[in-house]
Amino acid sequence: MSKSDIRRYTLEDVRALKSETDWDALKDSPPFEGEQEFDVDWSKARIGAPEPKAAVSIRLDRDVLDFFKRQGKGYQTRMNAVLRAYMEAVEKKG
């Protein structure tokens, strides 16, 4: 892939794109019964319900909080995912 292949879009650009999916044909089509299109590695799958989240009070910079809230519903879950990724990277590094 070259730099000329890379396109950047704003969220507004993406939302303005017209879908090329024929939703009616897809809805009316039978379920896929062919071979699986890709292999699934279940060796790292985790079984069980996630542990309940802890309710905490945290002080954040207003712009950081606003950034996550602008992403819409689920902003706390996304913040948790960012913190988890950081935690796992630090733990992996040692």
Distance bins in CASP14 RR format, pairs under 12 A and 6 or more apart:
PFRMAT RR
TARGET T0000
AUTHOR 0000-0000-0000
RMODE 2
METHOD distances of the structure
MODEL  1
1 7 0 0 0 0 0 1 0 0 0 0 0
7 13 0 0 0 0 1 0 0 0 0 0 0
7 14 0 0 0 0 0 1 0 0 0 0 0
7 17 0 0 0 0 0 1 0 0 0 0 0
8 14 0 0 0 0 0 1 0 0 0 0 0
9 15 0 0 0 0 1 0 0 0 0 0 0
9 16 0 0 0 0 1 0 0 0 0 0 0
9 17 0 0 0 0 1 0 0 0 0 0 0
10 16 0 0 0 0 1 0 0 0 0 0 0
10 17 0 0 0 0 0 1 0 0 0 0 0
11 17 0 0 0 0 0 1 0 0 0 0 0
11 70 0 0 0 0 1 0 0 0 0 0 0
11 71 0 0 0 0 1 0 0 0 0 0 0
11 72 0 0 0 0 0 1 0 0 0 0 0
19 26 0 0 0 0 0 1 0 0 0 0 0
20 26 0 0 0 0 0 1 0 0 0 0 0
21 27 0 0 0 0 0 1 0 0 0 0 0
21 29 0 0 0 0 0 1 0 0 0 0 0
22 28 0 0 0 0 1 0 0 0 0 0 0
22 29 0 0 0 0 1 0 0 0 0 0 0
23 29 0 0 0 0 0 1 0 0 0 0 0
26 32 0 0 0 0 0 1 0 0 0 0 0
50 77 0 0 0 0 0 1 0 0 0 0 0
50 80 0 0 0 0 0 1 0 0 0 0 0
50 84 0 0 0 0 0 1 0 0 0 0 0
51 80 0 0 0 0 0 1 0 0 0 0 0
53 76 0 0 0 0 1 0 0 0 0 0 0
53 77 0 0 0 0 1 0 0 0 0 0 0
53 79 0 0 0 0 0 1 0 0 0 0 0
53 80 1 0 0 1 0 0 0 0 0 0 0
53 83 0 0 0 0 0 1 0 0 0 0 0
53 84 0 0 0 0 0 1 0 0 0 0 0
54 76 0 0 0 0 0 1 0 0 0 0 0
54 80 0 0 0 0 0 1 0 0 0 0 0
55 76 0 0 0 0 0 1 0 0 0 0 0
56 76 0 0 0 0 0 1 0 0 0 0 0
56 79 0 0 0 0 0 1 0 0 0 0 0
56 80 0 0 0 0 0 1 0 0 0 0 0
56 83 0 0 0 0 0 1 0 0 0 0 0
58 64 0 0 0 0 0 1 0 0 0 0 0
58 65 0 0 0 0 1 0 0 0 0 0 0
58 76 0 0 0 0 0 1 0 0 0 0 0
58 79 0 0 0 0 1 0 0 0 0 0 0
58 80 0 0 0 0 0 1 0 0 0 0 0
58 83 0 0 0 0 0 1 0 0 0 0 0
59 65 0 0 0 0 1 0 0 0 0 0 0
60 66 0 0 0 0 1 0 0 0 0 0 0
60 67 0 0 0 0 1 0 0 0 0 0 0
60 68 0 0 0 0 1 0 0 0 0 0 0
60 69 0 0 0 0 0 1 0 0 0 0 0
60 75 0 0 0 0 0 1 0 0 0 0 0
60 76 0 0 0 0 0 1 0 0 0 0 0
60 79 0 0 0 0 1 0 0 0 0 0 0
60 82 0 0 0 0 0 1 0 0 0 0 0
60 83 0 0 0 0 0 1 0 0 0 0 0
61 67 0 0 0 0 1 0 0 0 0 0 0
61 68 0 0 0 0 0 1 0 0 0 0 0
62 68 0 0 0 0 0 1 0 0 0 0 0
62 69 0 0 0 0 0 1 0 0 0 0 0
63 69 0 0 0 0 0 1 0 0 0 0 0
63 70 0 0 0 0 0 1 0 0 0 0 0
64 70 0 0 0 0 0 1 0 0 0 0 0
64 71 0 0 0 0 0 1 0 0 0 0 0
64 75 0 0 0 0 0 1 0 0 0 0 0
64 78 0 0 0 0 0 1 0 0 0 0 0
64 79 0 0 0 0 1 0 0 0 0 0 0
64 82 0 0 0 0 0 1 0 0 0 0 0
64 83 0 0 0 0 0 1 0 0 0 0 0
65 71 0 0 0 0 0 1 0 0 0 0 0
65 75 0 0 0 0 1 0 0 0 0 0 0
65 76 0 0 0 0 0 1 0 0 0 0 0
65 78 0 0 0 0 0 1 0 0 0 0 0
65 79 0 0 0 0 1 0 0 0 0 0 0
66 72 0 0 0 0 0 1 0 0 0 0 0
66 75 0 0 0 0 1 0 0 0 0 0 0
67 75 0 0 0 0 1 0 0 0 0 0 0
67 78 0 0 0 0 1 0 0 0 0 0 0
67 79 0 0 0 0 1 0 0 0 0 0 0
67 82 0 0 0 0 0 1 0 0 0 0 0
68 74 0 0 0 0 1 0 0 0 0 0 0
68 75 1 0 1 0 0 0 0 0 0 0 0
68 76 1 0 0 1 0 0 0 0 0 0 0
68 77 0 0 0 0 1 0 0 0 0 0 0
68 78 1 0 1 0 0 0 0 0 0 0 0
68 79 1 0 1 0 0 0 0 0 0 0 0
68 80 0 0 0 0 0 1 0 0 0 0 0
68 81 0 0 0 0 0 1 0 0 0 0 0
68 82 0 0 0 0 1 0 0 0 0 0 0
68 83 0 0 0 0 0 1 0 0 0 0 0
69 75 1 0 1 0 0 0 0 0 0 0 0
69 76 0 0 0 0 1 0 0 0 0 0 0
69 78 0 0 0 0 1 0 0 0 0 0 0
69 79 0 0 0 0 1 0 0 0 0 0 0
70 78 0 0 0 0 0 1 0 0 0 0 0
71 77 0 0 0 0 0 1 0 0 0 0 0
71 78 1 0 0 1 0 0 0 0 0 0 0
71 79 0 0 0 0 1 0 0 0 0 0 0
71 81 0 0 0 0 0 1 0 0 0 0 0
71 82 0 0 0 0 0 1 0 0 0 0 0
72 78 0 0 0 0 1 0 0 0 0 0 0
72 79 0 0 0 0 0 1 0 0 0 0 0
74 80 0 0 0 0 1 0 0 0 0 0 0
74 81 0 0 0 0 1 0 0 0 0 0 0
75 81 0 0 0 0 0 1 0 0 0 0 0
75 82 0 0 0 0 0 1 0 0 0 0 0
76 82 0 0 0 0 0 1 0 0 0 0 0
76 83 0 0 0 0 0 1 0 0 0 0 0
77 83 0 0 0 0 0 1 0 0 0 0 0
77 84 0 0 0 0 0 1 0 0 0 0 0
78 84 0 0 0 0 0 1 0 0 0 0 0
78 85 0 0 0 0 0 1 0 0 0 0 0
79 85 0 0 0 0 0 1 0 0 0 0 0
79 86 0 0 0 0 0 1 0 0 0 0 0
80 86 0 0 0 0 0 1 0 0 0 0 0
80 87 0 0 0 0 0 1 0 0 0 0 0
81 87 0 0 0 0 0 1 0 0 0 0 0
81 88 0 0 0 0 0 1 0 0 0 0 0
82 88 0 0 0 0 0 1 0 0 0 0 0
82 89 0 0 0 0 0 1 0 0 0 0 0
83 89 0 0 0 0 0 1 0 0 0 0 0
83 90 0 0 0 0 0 1 0 0 0 0 0
84 90 0 0 0 0 0 1 0 0 0 0 0
84 91 0 0 0 0 0 1 0 0 0 0 0
85 91 0 0 0 0 0 1 0 0 0 0 0
85 92 0 0 0 0 0 1 0 0 0 0 0
86 92 0 0 0 0 0 1 0 0 0 0 0
86 93 0 0 0 0 0 1 0 0 0 0 0
87 93 0 0 0 0 0 1 0 0 0 0 0
87 94 0 0 0 0 0 1 0 0 0 0 0
88 94 0 0 0 0 0 1 0 0 0 0 0
END
